[in-house]
């Protein structure tokens, strides 16, 4: 009898560990992200591709979205870049209204954030281009501990826009202040989704 009770306890413990393991494995990376003083967000999400996280506060009354996008560029000698975008016309790159952060380069005082209206599958221009949403408070920094680039900003959205198509990306090289083409691995192609604000 004692042997069957011990066996039952062992089985119950094994089941409890199996049930608890996925929850532990699914612990949110975004919740552990640390930001400089003065930057905090109401909501965060671990994005399903490229090891990226998104942090945001949506003010429905003012139709503003304050956010931080965090990702690690692929290793390279070119500094790398990270991008997050809303696409109001589709679910891919074409039509994306992108905020792109990259290292400022040798001698630069700060990292750079440019805006780009992605009109097709061609190289980005050498300077920011206007996007469909008024973008303010643009800034970027790098986490010394993780090597991740953190891109910050605030977007003025059309009233009532509470669900958006969003895409994100990382690239290995910036040449002459221009982010170069990203890889086309499956993980890069999967870096898109719908976001309920």
For each residue, the residues with C-beta under 8 A, 3 or more apart:
1: 4 5
2: 5 6
3: 6 7
4: 1 7 8
5: 1 2 8 9
6: 2 3 9 10
7: 3 4 10 11
8: 4 5 11 12
9: 5 6 12 13
10: 6 7 13 14
11: 7 8 14 15
12: 8 9 15 16
13: 9 10 16 17
14: 10 11 17 18
15: 11 12 18 19
16: 12 13 19 20
17: 13 14 20 21
18: 14 15 21
19: 15 16 22 23
20: 16 17 23 24
21: 17 18 24 25
22: 19 25 26
23: 19 20 26 27
24: 20 21 27
25: 21 22
26: 22 23
27: 23 24 31
28: 31 32 44 46
29: 32 33 46 51 53
30: 33 44 45 46 53 54 55 70
31: 27 28 44
32: 28 29
33: 29 30 44 53 55 70
34: 143
35: 39 40 55 68 150
36: 39 141
37:
38:
39: 35 36 68 152
40: 35
41: 44 55 56 57 66 67 68
42: 56 57 58
43: 55 56 57 58
44: 28 30 31 33 41 53 54 55 56
45: 30 53 54 195
46: 28 29 30 53
47: 50 52 53 54 168 191 193
48: 190 193
49: 52 168 187 188 190 191
50: 47 71 168 169 170 187 188 191
51: 29 71 72
52: 47 49 69 70 71 82 84 168 170 191
53: 29 30 33 44 45 46 47 69 70 71
54: 30 44 45 47 67 68 69 70 84 166 168 195
55: 30 33 35 41 43 44 67 68 69 70
56: 41 42 43 44 65 66 67 68 197
57: 41 42 43 65 66 67
58: 42 43 64 65 66 162 197
59: 62 63 64 65 66
60: 63 162 197
61:
62: 59
63: 59 60 156 157 158 159 160 161
64: 58 59 154 155 156 157
65: 56 57 58 59 154 155 157 197
66: 41 56 57 58 59 137 153 154
67: 41 54 55 56 57 84 152 153 154 155
68: 35 39 41 54 55 56 150 151 152
69: 52 53 54 55 82 83 84 99 101 150 151 168
70: 30 33 52 53 54 55 82 143 148 149 150 151
71: 50 51 52 53 82 148 149 168 170
72: 51 82 146 147 148 149 170
73: 76 79 80 81 82 102 149 170 171 172
74: 80 170 171 172 183
75: 80 172
76: 73 79 80 172 173
77:
78: 172 173 174 175 180
79: 73 76 102 103 105 173 174
80: 73 74 75 76 102 103 149 170 171 172 173 174
81: 73 100 101 102 149 170 171 174 179
82: 52 69 70 71 72 73 100 101 102 149 151 168 169 170 171
83: 69 98 99 100 101 151 168 169 170 171 179
84: 52 54 67 69 98 99 151 166 167 168
85: 96 97 98 99 118 166 167 168
86: 96 97 133 155 164 165 166
87: 90 91 92 93 95 96 97 164 165 166 167
88: 95 97 132 164 165
89: 95
90: 87 94 95 165
91: 87 165 167 192 194
92: 87 95 96 167 192
93: 87 96 118 121 167
94: 90 118 119 120 121
95: 87 88 89 90 92 118 119
96: 85 86 87 92 93 116 117 118 167
97: 85 86 87 88 115 116 117 118 131 132 133
98: 83 84 85 115 116 117 118 131
99: 69 83 84 85 113 114 115 135 138 151 153
100: 81 82 83 113 114 115 116 124 151 179
101: 69 81 82 83 111 112 113 140 149 150 151
102: 73 79 80 81 82 111 112 114 140 149 174 179
103: 79 80 108 111 112 142 149 174
104: 108 109 110 111 112
105: 79 108 174 177
106:
107:
108: 103 104 105 111 112
109: 104
110: 104 139 140 141
111: 101 102 103 104 108 139 140 141 142 149
112: 101 102 103 104 108 140 177
113: 99 100 101 138 139 140 151 152 153
114: 99 100 102 127 128
115: 97 98 99 100 128 129 130 131 135 138
116: 96 97 98 100 124 125 128 129 131
117: 96 97 98 129 130 131 132
118: 85 93 94 95 96 97 98 124
119: 94 95 122
120: 94
121: 93 94
122: 119
123: 178 180 181
124: 100 116 118 178 179
125: 116 129 178
126: 176 177 178
127: 114 177
128: 114 115 116
129: 115 116 117 125
130: 115 117
131: 97 98 115 116 117 135
132: 88 97 117
133: 86 97 155 156 157
134: 155 156
135: 99 115 131 138 153 154 155 156
136: 153 154 156
137: 66 152 153 154
138: 99 113 115 135 151 152 153
139: 110 111 113 151 152 153
140: 101 102 110 111 112 113 149 150 151 152
141: 36 110 111 149 150
142: 103 111 147 148 149 150
143: 34 70 146 147 148 150
144: 147
145:
146: 72 143
147: 72 142 143 144
148: 70 71 72 142 143
149: 70 71 72 73 80 81 82 101 102 103 111 140 141 142
150: 35 68 69 70 101 140 141 142 143
151: 68 69 70 82 83 84 99 100 101 113 138 139 140
152: 39 67 68 113 137 138 139 140
153: 66 67 99 113 135 136 137 138 139
154: 64 65 66 67 135 136 137
155: 64 65 67 86 133 134 135
156: 63 64 133 134 135 136
157: 63 64 65 133 161 164
158: 63 161
159: 63
160: 63
161: 63 157 158 164 197
162: 58 60 196 197
163: 194 195 196 197
164: 86 87 88 157 161 194 195 197
165: 86 87 88 90 91 192 193 194 195
166: 54 84 85 86 87 192 193 194 195
167: 84 85 87 91 92 93 96 191 192 193
168: 47 49 50 52 54 69 71 82 83 84 85 191 192
169: 50 82 83 182 188 191
170: 50 52 71 72 73 74 80 81 82 83 182 188
171: 73 74 80 81 82 83 174 179 180 181 182 183
172: 73 74 75 76 78 80 180 182 183
173: 76 78 79 80 179 180
174: 78 79 80 81 102 103 105 171 177 178 179 180
175: 78 178 180
176: 126
177: 105 112 126 127 174
178: 123 124 125 126 174 175
179: 81 83 100 102 124 171 173 174
180: 78 123 171 172 173 174 175
181: 123 171
182: 169 170 171 172 188
183: 74 171 172 188
184: 188 189
185: 188 189
186: 189 190
187: 49 50 190 191
188: 49 50 169 170 182 183 184 185 191
189: 184 185 186
190: 48 49 186 187
191: 47 49 50 52 167 168 169 187 188
192: 91 92 165 166 167 168
193: 47 48 165 166 167
194: 91 163 164 165 166
195: 45 54 163 164 165 166
196: 162 163
197: 56 58 60 65 161 162 163 164
